Amino acid sequence: MIGPMVGSEAKARTGRAALVVGALGVVYGDLGTSPLYSIREAFVGPSHRLAVDRVNVLGAVSIIVWTLTLIIAVKYVLLVLRADNHGEGGILVMTALVAGRHEQTAAKAPTDSRRRGAIGGLTLLGLFGTALLFGDGMITPAISVLSAVEGVTLVRPGLTKAVVPLSVVILVALFAIQRFGTGRVGKVFGPIMVVWFAVITILGVMSVARTPAVLQAVNPIHGVRYFTANGRKGFLSMGSLFLVVTGGEALYADMGHFGRTPIRAGWYTVVMPALLATYLGIGALLLRD
């Protein structure tokens, strides 16, 4: 009896690990590639070009660290993932849960037209949120791929003219394979994202080790100084800094594919440490150069 029990437990652990790896490839693709462009856009945006100095670097990294912590780690991973409907997630699921409670209350008071109006308003908000999700699903891959391909021009400036055509080819290929389903996409991109997170973690830690002063960014006071020093430009740059949470809604929307536990495990054990190390490492690089 012991042998079969041990074997079943090993299979269960293997299955859970496979779900975590699959979630890394599907759920965390956007969050994991945000370092390619987020900090850069915060400093070189046409309406808010900022000086790359100590105040701005520590302030930008501080805002990023606390944005990831509060919006992703606390809001989504700790709280929002609890609001499932038979294991499913997404903006329409959340709308259905809230609207269902209103309907139960309205059944006891059918003459209350305000409650029925509230249900209609919630439904419209849910549809609006779904439209935003579709828009994000179209824009974010384009930004990620274009930023990655543009990085090649840093070492091969002659490839500048090939950036857009190459990005189009990659995007067409990515969207073409989506029709094979989440499972196959996760099997392909999961291991790739594991390597990606491992590489950016190592590079980030190495950069922080060279300039440990960047760890001061953990203090949120640097985020306050960022705003006081830049005023309106600092406010406008928030649109770029918040690109670090692009794709955060996928944690909730894709909960039905992988489950709450694998998504949480992937975030706390792989993604969050990798992103924090990466953004701190980028800040350390900017402090040096």
Solvent accessible surface area in square Angstrom, and as a share of the most:
residue,aa,sasa,rsa
1,M,185,0.82
2,I,136,0.69
3,G,51,0.49
4,P,95,0.60
5,M,108,0.48
6,V,82,0.47
7,G,31,0.30
8,S,64,0.41
9,E,88,0.40
10,A,41,0.31
11,K,158,0.67
12,A,46,0.35
13,R,133,0.48
14,T,92,0.53
15,G,34,0.33
16,R,127,0.46
17,A,54,0.42
18,A,63,0.49
19,L,74,0.37
20,V,28,0.16
21,V,49,0.28
22,G,8,0.08
23,A,0,0.00
24,L,3,0.02
25,G,10,0.10
26,V,41,0.23
27,V,1,0.01
28,Y,0,0.00
29,G,20,0.19
30,D,37,0.19
31,L,0,0.00
32,G,0,0.00
33,T,26,0.15
34,S,0,0.00
35,P,16,0.10
36,L,64,0.32
37,Y,5,0.02
38,S,0,0.00
39,I,7,0.04
40,R,143,0.52
41,E,54,0.24
42,A,0,0.00
43,F,10,0.04
44,V,52,0.30
45,G,2,0.02
46,P,139,0.87
47,S,65,0.42
48,H,13,0.06
49,R,155,0.57
50,L,13,0.06
51,A,64,0.50
52,V,78,0.45
53,D,64,0.33
54,R,120,0.44
55,V,69,0.40
56,N,7,0.04
57,V,1,0.01
58,L,3,0.01
59,G,0,0.00
60,A,1,0.00
61,V,2,0.01
62,S,1,0.01
63,I,18,0.09
64,I,0,0.00
65,V,12,0.07
66,W,90,0.32
67,T,12,0.07
68,L,1,0.00
69,T,31,0.18
70,L,101,0.50
71,I,43,0.22
72,I,0,0.00
73,A,7,0.05
74,V,56,0.32
75,K,95,0.40
76,Y,36,0.14
77,V,0,0.00
78,L,78,0.39
79,L,94,0.47
80,V,22,0.13
81,L,0,0.00
82,R,151,0.55
83,A,34,0.26
84,D,42,0.22
85,N,49,0.25
86,H,184,0.82
87,G,35,0.33
88,E,90,0.41
89,G,11,0.10
90,G,10,0.09
91,I,60,0.31
92,L,89,0.44
93,V,27,0.15
94,M,62,0.28
95,T,18,0.11
96,A,54,0.42
97,L,55,0.28
98,V,57,0.33
99,A,11,0.09
100,G,24,0.23
101,R,179,0.65
102,H,57,0.25
103,E,94,0.42
104,Q,130,0.58
105,T,55,0.32
106,A,11,0.08
107,A,79,0.61
108,K,176,0.75
109,A,39,0.30
110,P,86,0.54
111,T,125,0.73
112,D,32,0.16
113,S,71,0.46
114,R,199,0.73
115,R,80,0.29
116,R,125,0.46
117,G,50,0.48
118,A,40,0.31
119,I,28,0.14
120,G,35,0.34
121,G,32,0.31
122,L,43,0.22
123,T,59,0.34
124,L,125,0.62
125,L,117,0.58
126,G,1,0.01
127,L,95,0.47
128,F,122,0.51
129,G,17,0.16
130,T,24,0.14
131,A,60,0.47
132,L,106,0.53
133,L,60,0.30
134,F,148,0.62
135,G,29,0.28
136,D,37,0.19
137,G,35,0.33
138,M,129,0.58
139,I,103,0.52
140,T,2,0.01
141,P,32,0.20
142,A,38,0.30
143,I,57,0.29
144,S,12,0.08
145,V,15,0.09
146,L,66,0.33
147,S,20,0.13
148,A,46,0.35
149,V,12,0.07
150,E,73,0.33
151,G,34,0.32
152,V,63,0.36
153,T,28,0.16
154,L,155,0.77
155,V,105,0.60
156,R,150,0.55
157,P,96,0.60
158,G,76,0.73
159,L,82,0.41
160,T,84,0.49
161,K,187,0.79
162,A,43,0.33
163,V,12,0.07
164,V,95,0.55
165,P,75,0.47
166,L,86,0.43
167,S,5,0.03
168,V,80,0.46
169,V,96,0.55
170,I,61,0.31
171,L,32,0.16
172,V,96,0.55
173,A,54,0.42
174,L,53,0.26
175,F,80,0.34
176,A,51,0.40
177,I,58,0.30
178,Q,109,0.48
179,R,194,0.71
180,F,94,0.39
181,G,31,0.30
182,T,37,0.21
183,G,50,0.48
184,R,151,0.55
185,V,25,0.14
186,G,3,0.03
187,K,157,0.67
188,V,82,0.47
189,F,48,0.20
190,G,0,0.00
191,P,69,0.43
192,I,94,0.48
193,M,15,0.07
194,V,60,0.35
195,V,93,0.53
196,W,73,0.26
197,F,2,0.01
198,A,49,0.38
199,V,68,0.39
200,I,13,0.06
201,T,39,0.23
202,I,103,0.52
203,L,106,0.53
204,G,4,0.04
205,V,84,0.48
206,M,114,0.51
207,S,14,0.09
208,V,21,0.12
209,A,77,0.59
210,R,176,0.64
211,T,20,0.12
212,P,80,0.50
213,A,34,0.26
214,V,0,0.00
215,L,88,0.44
216,Q,80,0.36
217,A,0,0.00
218,V,73,0.42
219,N,76,0.39
220,P,74,0.46
221,I,74,0.37
222,H,20,0.09
223,G,8,0.08
224,V,83,0.48
225,R,124,0.45
226,Y,0,0.00
227,F,73,0.30
228,T,108,0.63
229,A,67,0.52
230,N,31,0.16
231,G,42,0.40
232,R,177,0.65
233,K,94,0.40
234,G,0,0.00
235,F,145,0.61
236,L,56,0.28
237,S,0,0.00
238,M,39,0.17
239,G,56,0.53
240,S,13,0.08
241,L,1,0.01
242,F,78,0.33
243,L,42,0.21
244,V,0,0.00
245,V,23,0.13
246,T,20,0.12
247,G,0,0.00
248,G,2,0.02
249,E,50,0.22
250,A,18,0.14
251,L,0,0.00
252,Y,11,0.04
253,A,33,0.25
254,D,27,0.14
255,M,2,0.01
256,G,33,0.32
257,H,108,0.48
258,F,20,0.08
259,G,26,0.25
260,R,77,0.28
261,T,93,0.54
262,P,13,0.08
263,I,0,0.00
264,R,59,0.22
265,A,35,0.27
266,G,0,0.00
267,W,0,0.00
268,Y,99,0.38
269,T,94,0.55
270,V,45,0.26
271,V,0,0.00
272,M,33,0.15
273,P,61,0.38
274,A,1,0.01
275,L,0,0.00
276,L,41,0.20
277,A,14,0.11
278,T,13,0.08
279,Y,0,0.00
280,L,19,0.09
281,G,4,0.04
282,I,43,0.22
283,G,0,0.00
284,A,0,0.00
285,L,91,0.45
286,L,41,0.20
287,L,44,0.22
288,R,80,0.29
289,D,135,0.70
